[in-house]
Amino acid sequence: MLADKLIYSVYFIMPLLLLWGAKVSGKGKWNDSLSLEQSKALQGFLAVCIMLHHVGQKTCASWLQPATRIQKGLGFFVPLGFMFVAVFIFFNGYGVYKSFHIKDNYLKGFLKKRILPIIFMLYLTNTIFYVARLIVGQKMDLKQTLLYLTSIQLCNPYTWYVIVLPFFYLAFYLAFRFIKNDGLAVLATSAFVVAYMLFGTTIDHNDYWIRGQWWYNCVFLFPVGLVFAKFEDKILAFFKRFYAVLMPLSVLAIYPLYQFSKFICDVFSYYGENWGAPDTVFRRRVCMGAETLVCIDFVLMFLLLGMKVKIGNKFLKFMGKITLEFYLIHGLFVEFFAWNFDGGVINKIRIHNLLLYVVVVFALGVSAALLLKKISPDFSGKKKAERTDCNLKKTA
């Protein structure tokens, strides 16, 4: 049916959203692809890509049962979620390092300003998801309730990134708080992330934390962001000198690297525990290494592209301001209108048309994100400072 084919319009709409209002720098001129404005715009765009990834997982993934419920249209987005999140994690690492060196007393109040807002939003959306599970009719005993509300078992199945990030921030804080040598502090933070990755590969797929490879196959970009920020001037000088080679090479390398990672994952597999493989941990680490290479090139491609193309429009600016809230709440509507809610309860209301499904999830996700943004406490103190400044000006 023609209505079912309308979903393919996203492959026209998404590039339009990214490039609408973009400006190309002339010969010998460069755009700052690492600026806060650019990074927020890019993350706003990728937040929508992650939404499409999650919708794709509920409608197009090959593992869905029964197979008759599989709908074609968003298959492109299904395997790419870890690459999208890699960009966020890179900017997380890059951002904290740059802020530490630019802002006075940056570590003062760091836990409150950087970590507490994430934890607050995590548990707020967790509670919302718990109520949603009750609404759809999921049966839960006291033990299950405690597991969900503490997030030991993911009540909101889309939260792994928001659970892991505070630990990386905490490692950064402790390293730069107590290690005075900048290089050693970067090394210590990076070592923590690598240790987390190695630990993650020792855990079988399960229902608790570190449920699978998506918990660690892209997080190496956090130390990459730290190192990039530390040596930014030298790296950017190298990029500018060899841009004519690096830009096309980064684009051309994506597909072969992705296919290589698929091949490695097919040969070695993250799921060795399913057939009792004696070298399961080794297999996972080989797969993780291959997917990490893809993530590095994916991020590099966007950085190089941003050096010549300045993206930015009202939509990207808007989405860039609500990425955390949208990331955490859009999954609620992905679940509500899918064939079944996470956990197996069959939904009474299902949106069959895939494009309509996407539009509804986006519209409700944005609306809910704005509401969450409004009711969230101001942990940074910026709003209070702005109000005080405003009152002083009026008084003057």
C-alpha positions, 0 to 999 in steps of 0.5 A: 500500500502507498501509505506504508511506503510513506515511511521512506520519506524520512530518508529525505526529511532527515538530511533536510533537517540536518542541512537546512540553513547550513553554510559552507566555508570557502577555500582556506576558511574553517568552521569550528565544528567543536563549538558548543553551538555546533555540537548541540545542533549535531546532538539534536539531530542525532537524538532524532536518529536515535528515536528512529533507531528505537522505532526501527527496533520495535518494527523492523528488527530481524529478531522480532517474533512473530515475523509477521509483525516486521515492517519494512522502512526503518531497517537502515537505523536498526544497527546504527544506535551505538554509532549515534551514541558514540558522538554524544559520548565523544562530546561528553569527554571533550566538553568536560576537559575543555570546561575544566581548562576554560572555566574557573573552579570548574570542579567546584559543584561539579557533582551537583551541576553535571551528575545530579541532573542526569540522575534526577532525570533518570529516576523521574523517567524511571518512575513514569515508566513504572506507572506506564507498566502498571497502566498497560497491565504488567504484573509486578510483585514487590521484588520486581517493583524494587528492581524497577524503581532502583533501576537495578533492572531497567524499567526504562529500557532506553537508559544505559547511556544515562546510567553509565555517563555519571560514572565516567563523569565521576572518574573524571572528577576524581582524577582531575581533583586529586591528580595535578598532572594533566596528562596523568589525569587524562590517563587515569580517566581513560583507564577507568573507561577501558577497565569498564569496557573489559569488565563489561565483556565478562558479563553474559547478556542478562536482565540487569546492568551491562545487559549486552554489548551496547553498554560498552561498544562505543564508550571508548569515545569518552577518552578519545574526546579527552585526548582530542581536547588535550591536543586539539590545536595539533590535531586540528592543524593536522586535519587542515593540512591533510583535509583533502585526503582525510575528509573523503577517506573518512566517508569512504571508510565508513561502509567497509569498516561497518561491514568488517565489524559485522563480519567480525561479529558474525565470526566471533559473536558477542553471544558465545554463552549461548553455545557454551564457547570457552573463549566468550570473553575473548570473542566479545573483546574482538567484536568490541574492538571492531565496532570501536573502530567504526565509532571512531571513524563515524565521529571523525567524519562528522568532525571533518564535515563540520570543519567546512559545513556549519550546520544550524537552524531553529529545529536543531537549536531547539532539539539541542536544548532538550536532548537529555529529556527527549532521549529518556522519555521518547521511548515511552511512546515507542513502547506505548504504540508498538506491538508489545510493551517492553516486558511482553505485554501486548498493547491494546493500542497499536499504530500500524502505519509506520510514518504515523507511528514515528510522527506520534512518537516524535510529537509526544516525545518532544512535548513530554521532554519540554514538560520534563525540562520545565519541572526539572530543578535548576541544579546549576544555579544559572536561572537564579543568577540570571534572576538576580542579575535581572533584579539588580539591573532593574534596581539600577 
